[in-house]
Amino acid sequence: MGNAVVVKKDFRIDLENELFIRGEVTLVEEQIKKPILVISHGFKGYKDWGFWPYVAAWFAERGFYVVHFDFSRVGALNSGADEASVQKLSTVSRELSDLDAVLAHLREHKLPLAEQAETERITLLGHSRAGGSNIIFAAEHSYIGSVIAWNGGPPPKAAAGNPNLFINDDVEHNKQRFDTARLLASLAAPVLIIQGGKDREALLEGQRLLKEAAPNQTYVSIPDADHSFGGEHPFHHTTPYLEEALEVTHSFITKHY
C-alpha cells in the first residue's frame, strides 16, 4: 500500500421495523470529488470479512470514495434476531432494497464526507450472489456507471432442499426480474465479470451462460483462483489472485469513466 492516509467514517441507515444497515466510507481525505465504488459482500459474508477492509483501502488510495456495508440481514443477525427473521431478510429482493437505501443516501449526500463523492460516477462491485444483485440493480437504475461481479452474476436459482423457503419463493416469483443473462444483453452500463477457475462448477457454468447471452460485456478468468481468490478470515495477507482481480477491476473502471 502507498503512503496516503486512509480515512474511515462509519454510518448507519435506519430502515423499517427497526432494521438498519451499518456501513463505512473509506477514502483519502482531499478536498476534491472522487468517483464512487460501492462494495456489496456475498451471501455468507459481511463488510469486514477477510479482504474487504483491504480492498476498500486499496481503492481509496487510488482516488475512490469507497462505500462498503452490511446487508440488513447481517445487522439483524448480530442484534440477536431469530432465525426466521434473518431468513426472511436473506432474499435477493431484500438485497436490492438495501442497495436502494444505500444508493439513495449516497445520492442525497447523507453519507460521511459527502462533499467528496462524485455522484455522477458510481460503480458497483459485488461478490458472489451480490454480483448478480448489482447487475439487476444497474438494469433498474440508469445512473449506475459500471458494474463489477467477482465470482458471481448468474441468475439466482431456487435450490431443492434449501432450508430457506423465503429465498426459493423470492426466486420463483421474480424469474424475469432476476434473469441476469437477459439483463446483461441489453444493459447500457459496462459490466466486468471476474471468475476464478477453481470456483464451484455451478458458477463456472453460470459464467459461460452469461458470456453466451451477452458477449458484448467483459469476462476475465483467473485460472487458479477459488471463490474468495485465496482469501481467508481473519485476513493475514493478500494473494496473487486477489491482486489480479484488483488490478483488472481498477483498469476496467478507469477505462469506463
Buried (B, 14 or more C-beta within 10 A) or exposed (E): EEEBEBBBEEBEBEEEEEBBBBBBBBBBEEEEBBBBBBBBBBBEBBBBBBBBBBBBBBBBBBBBBBBBBBBBBBBBBEEEBEEEBBBBBBBBBBBBBBBEBBBEBBBEEEBBBBEBBBBEBBBBBBBBBBBBBBBBBBBEBEEBBBBBBBBBBBBBBBEEEEEBEBBBEBBEEBEEBBBBBBBBBEBEBBBBBBBBEEBEEEBBEBBEBBBEBBEEBBBBBBEEBBBBBBBEEEBEEBBEBBEBBBEBBBEBBEEBE
